[in-house]
Amino acid sequence: MSSFRFKSLREATNRQPVAVEQSSVKTSEFFGINVFDRYKMHQNLSKEAYNNVVEAIDKGTKIDRKIANQVATGMKAWAIDRGATHYTHWFQPLNGATAEKHDAFFELSDNGSVIENFNGDMLVQQEPDASSFPSGGIRNTFEARGYTAWDPSSPAFVIGKTLCIPTIFVSYTGEALDYKTPLLKSLNALDNAAVAVCKYFDKDVTKVIATLGWEQEYFLVDEALFFARPDLWITGRTLMGHSSAKDQQLEDHYFGSIPDRVLAFMREFEIEALKLGIPVKTRHNEVAPNQFECAPVFEEANLAVDHNQLLMDIMAKIAQNHKFRVLLHEKPYKSVNGSGKHNNWSLMTNEKKNLLSPGKNPKTNIQFLTFLINIVRAVYEYDDLLRAGIASHGNEHRLGANEAPPAIMSVFIGTQLTSLLNDLEKRVTGKKLSPDEKADIKLDIGKIPEILLDNTDRNRTSPFAFTGNRFEFRAVGSSANCASAMIVLNTAVASQLKEFKKDVDALIKKRVKKDEAILQVLRKYIVESKRIRFEGNGYCDEWINEALKRGLKNTIDTTEALKTFVTEKSLKLFTDLKVLSEREMYARYEITLESYKNNIQIESRVLGDLALNHIIPTAVKYQNILIENVKGLKDIFGEKEFKVIASTEIQAIQEISNNINAIKQLVIDMIEERKKANVITDIHLKAEKYTKNVKPFLENIRTHIDKLEMIVDDELWPLPKYRELLFIR
């Protein structure tokens, strides 16, 4: 094992950067060339088919099967021209990955000849095996039927020689088995609720779309070192490893010069992403060594989610060309920054107006405040549900550690907006306002600058921060499907906006003027949601105590956080807006619990194997060397003097024995606890058993292994160390 480690280290050290061909072609000349977008649809479809698809995208209408045949013919011709030989329905099951089943375009005719065929039925619907994907009990092994159905709002694309068609994935009985189905429903619910509120201010608003701009953080590691660490390539994180003497403490990596080899990797995956219409724009070094970030221009939320899933696949494939591996785990290395996926979310009208950008006059400023305050109240009302939406095994290691936002949900809006909301809270009393009071309030509101970017500082410690013209949901994990958090946020805001309209309309029916009714309801919401607003340092211990006083939850335990999915309040929220049924909610709860339990189980098995079969034998081998050394010293110096001369070796022998014995016993105990947990049939109880009785062993065993790492001869240690893993060579 040790020889393999040093061979791998030499390979990584001597790795030469993989050059990417430099071309003078402008990005604008190849952006989206592998995407069947509106421009290419216009070129390849009849006017009738093109208008039908565009109407389906813009208005959510259904596409007639006759039209689907025309679309399929044009799409096939374009894809074959791009070199495609196969097609697949590309979907996002609840295992966190993407899925695809490739079928060739060809069919055999009656006379034995081959014809290329792709019709509307093939485009619109396919039937993958639903029982082989996570279903939370919705599908049994003998109930295999499930359906994928074309999502025309996300354009088809070609990767390699395959035409990929974004689709939803549902069971034979109609339940959602994916992320896209409830995401689309939540976006529709948000659209309807937001348009109704916009009508108070602008009658011309007919559609509101949620926009999303994600920031993807990730680590790179040399491929040779990656495969020399079984814990890293099996679980995605290091289950052991003493801190490197130098990691991020000098703050010299963040925004630093990007290594040539890394830059070559970035350039290649960016080119492939741009060809697929993913508008990647930003790249830079992140805080931790070997940590980086990329980010695109914001897009419509459904398309942005698809693009993020696609980009993660592209990055993983391209990394191998450069002898790297991409680590998307939220915490691959202990005691350095973890990786998140910051979701920058906003609302845009059909008139291309951002509802979270203040306008130039009091009327548009009141509209801005209406949406701002309703979003804050939605986070307050459903803070525990938002926490559940980002809960995962990986994110549990990240939240609240090394510059990640805490598990406490809070909202940052900045000093200027805080002052304005405090002013509104004091001055709008709920009674009928005098003309002078209304004019005074409108005057103050009208003073909000159109762009708040320079007047609202960023708070990277806040899990949900307003950053000038959008909210940044910073607590989402780097490996997560963005849709999980967005489904919760969209649905919560949609529900809140519906409640707002109901409250305002009730006052209007009592003959309260519209503007006054809006201000009275906003003032009520400001007061009710004030506890969720926090402008300070979310990393400090004082905030944990303050949050407790405010009644805000600090739910660190993932199994506890996930229970929120099946509370009466959560079930009512999703069922009332028809985003998810009660059965679908319980299924997702069980799927997430099962995934969480399985991750702990896998980590436990990997750590036990490494501890017993790699770490302990290495420690014993080094201990034997020390014992022979002590015996030799005794022979040379005699009984009296050798105890003084060999005191360091004797102490090391004792420490090694203590740690070996502790590791052995802890692994035995961990296995026993795992056996006890495995016989439990109820997934909720089993997950809790793994959380409370198995998971603690991982850290306890690691402590003793890390101590041995600092004692055992470096040449004998079987695994690459942090100082080797954390720095690109």
Buried (B, 14 or more C-beta within 10 A) or exposed (E): BBEEBEEBBEBBEEBEBBEBEEEEEEEEEEBBBBBBBEEBBBEBBEEEBBEBBBBBBEEBEEBBEEBBBBBBBBBBBBBBEBEBBBBBBBBBBBEBEBBBBBBEBBEEEEEEEEEEBBBBEBBBBBEBEBBEBBBBEBBEEEBBEBBBBBBBBBBBBBBEEBBBBBBBBBBBEEBBBBBBBBBBBBBBBBBBBBBBBBEBBBEEBBBBBBBBBBBBBBBBBBBBBBBBBBBBBBBBBBBBBBBBEEBBEEEEBBEEEBBEBBBBBBBBBBBBBBBBBBBBEEBEBBBBBBBBBBBBEBBBBBBBBBBBBBBBEBBBBBBEEBBBBBBBBBBBBBBBBBBBBBBBBBBBBBEEBBBBBBBEEBBBBBBBBBBBBBBBBBBBBBBBBBBBBBBBBBBBBBBBBBBBBBBBBBBBBBEBBBEBBEBBBEBBEEEEBEEEBBEEBBEBBBEBBEEBEEEBBBBBBBBBBBBBBBBBBBBBBBBBBBBBBBBBBBBBBBBBBBBBBEBBBEBBEEEBEEBBBBBBBBBBBBEEBBBBBBBBEBBEEEBBEBBEEBEBBBBBBBBBBBBBBBBEEBBEBBBEBEBBBEBBBBBBBBBBBBBBBEBBBBBBBBBBBBBBEBBBBBBBBBBEBBBEBBEEBBEEBEEEEBBEBBEEBBEBBEBBEEBBEBBBEBBEBBBEBBEEBBEBEEBBEBBBBBBEBBBEBBEEBBBBBBBBBEBBEEEBBBBBBBBBBBBBE
